[in-house]
Amino acid sequence: MFRQCWRSILLMALICMPLCASADIVVRYPRPESDPDERSRYTQRLLELVLQRAYLTYRVELNPIRMQQGRAIVRLKTNEGIDVLSTMTSTEREQEMLPIRIPIDKGLIGWRLLLINRTQASKFAAVTSLDGLKKLMAGQGADWPDTRIMRANDLSVYGTSNYDSLFNMLESERIDYFPRSVTEIWSELDLYQQRLMVEPSLVLHYPTAIYFFVRKGNTRLATDITEGLEKMIADGSFEKLFQETFGDTIRRSRIKERRVLELKNPLMPATLPVGRKGLWYRE
């Protein structure tokens, strides 16, 4: 009777094992604030490809609610509908969350072109230094690290909690410029090109990067994302996806032809892997 009972238990375990092994682990990812966010589509696709290289079977699902960056970070930390997100690193964020220290944007978030109102083009033609830019008002998200970085460099910044309102403020000339990464600005311009333009001669730069972050203690997911990224870097698929997504916009940005205005980044963690070749955009 005892042996028969054991056999029944083992048989049930063998039957259930494949079913359990085949079950997907759902990874919840923030829905972007705005539909035309090409960078969010890239990071979501990259995350899917990264997790395909894990031993476990993952499935990435977008949270059904659109949320601002600050709210997504809070929900990640409290395990409320978010398991992983991508955002600019900072010392504070690396203390609050668990970072995967590979710059998935190759540092391009720190290369900023200026979105301006077409009627204000002559005003920017006279700007040849950071001191000249200090006389003008930028618009940024109130909870973005960029806002603190720009203010630390004595630039005037109007912060708002509404991303879409920044374009309206630029159109109505309530702000002078909206600094945007080269990976963001061109898709945004397509929606507002009748009134707005990309300033043709300047680019801001500060050292920073976008990382994937997970909740503190979620080391299994962090390890799988790290290993997946390293595999994609090694086999060239990371660079391939990056160039397919952003190659044209990088060329269109003509960074090498622009005057670079360097900013210090007081939020930059000492752990930023600036010395690792191949992970960074070089002008």
Number of C-alpha atoms within 10 A of each C-alpha: 6 7 8 9 10 11 12 12 12 12 12 11 12 11 11 11 11 10 9 10 11 11 12 12 12 12 19 20 22 27 21 21 16 14 10 14 15 18 18 20 15 19 21 20 13 20 23 18 18 22 22 16 17 17 9 14 14 19 14 18 17 15 18 11 12 15 16 19 18 14 13 26 26 14 16 23 18 13 14 13 18 23 25 28 24 24 23 20 23 23 14 12 17 17 10 16 20 20 24 21 17 20 21 25 24 19 23 24 23 24 23 24 28 23 24 25 25 16 12 15 16 10 10 19 12 10 17 14 13 16 13 12 19 17 13 16 16 25 24 24 21 17 15 17 19 22 19 19 18 21 13 15 16 15 20 18 23 16 17 15 15 13 16 12 13 22 24 13 16 21 20 12 15 14 22 24 29 23 21 22 20 24 25 21 22 21 15 18 17 12 12 14 13 11 15 22 20 22 20 18 18 21 25 21 20 21 18 25 24 24 24 23 27 26 22 16 10 14 12 10 20 20 13 18 25 19 17 23 22 15 16 18 15 11 10 11 16 20 17 13 16 16 13 11 16 19 13 11 16 16 11 11 21 14 21 11 12 14 15 19 17 16 18 13 20 15 18 19 15 9 10 17 15 14 8 9 9 10 17 18 12 11 8
